[in-house]
C-alpha cells in the first residue's frame, strides 16, 4: 500500500503494518549560516527505507512472528 502525505513520500506499508520510508540525516546550521527565515537545517544524507528499517525476518519482536 503506497503512502504519500506531508511527511512520507513514496513510503509503503509492509505486511504486519509497518511503514517503510526514507529517513533523513540533518545538521543544525550555526547562527551565521541561515540565509532566509526557517533555514535552520542542512540535509546531509537520505537513507533508503530498505536500509533504514529491518525486515520482519530480522526483527526480534515476538508480536511480528504471528504474521
QUIZIUR-V333388 format. One record per residue. N is the residue number from 1. SS is DSSP state (H for helix, E for strand, C for the rest). OMEGA is omega in degrees with one decimal (999 if undefined). NEAR is the number of other C-alpha atoms within 10 Angstrom. Layout:
n | ss | omega | near
N | SS | OMEGA | NEAR
N | SS | OMEGA | NEAR
This chain:
n | ss | omega | near
1 | C | -179.4 | 10
2 | E | 178.9 | 12
3 | E | 174.6 | 15
4 | C | 177.3 | 11
5 | C | -175.0 | 8
6 | C | 178.6 | 6
7 | C | -171.7 | 8
8 | C | 175.6 | 15
9 | C | 180.0 | 12
10 | C | 173.5 | 13
11 | E | 177.2 | 17
12 | E | 175.4 | 17
13 | E | 178.3 | 13
14 | C | 179.3 | 13
15 | C | -177.7 | 11
16 | C | 173.8 | 12
17 | C | -179.1 | 11
18 | C | 177.4 | 13
19 | E | 176.3 | 17
20 | E | -179.9 | 22
21 | C | 177.3 | 22
22 | C | 175.7 | 17
23 | E | -174.3 | 14
24 | E | 176.3 | 13
25 | E | -178.4 | 11
26 | E | 172.2 | 12
27 | E | 175.9 | 11
28 | E | -178.9 | 12
29 | C | 174.9 | 12
30 | C | -176.1 | 9
31 | C | 179.6 | 7
32 | C | -171.6 | 6
33 | C | -176.1 | 12
34 | C | -178.5 | 14
35 | C | 179.9 | 8
36 | C | -178.1 | 7
37 | C | 179.5 | 6
38 | C | 178.0 | 7
39 | C | -172.4 | 11
40 | C | -171.5 | 15
41 | E | 173.0 | 14
42 | E | 177.8 | 13
43 | E | -179.7 | 10
44 | E | -176.0 | 9
45 | E | 171.2 | 11
46 | E | -179.9 | 12
47 | E | 179.8 | 13
48 | C | -178.5 | 13
49 | H | -179.2 | 17
50 | H | 178.0 | 11
51 | H | -176.2 | 12
52 | H | -176.3 | 14
53 | C | 176.5 | 17
54 | C | 172.9 | 12
55 | C | 178.6 | 12
56 | C | 179.7 | 15
57 | C | 179.9 | 9
58 | C | -178.2 | 8
59 | C | -177.5 | 11
60 | C | -178.3 | 10
61 | C | -179.3 | 10
62 | C | -179.7 | 7
63 | C | 179.4 | 8
64 | H | -179.0 | 14
65 | H | 179.4 | 11
66 | H | -175.2 | 7
67 | C | 999 | 8
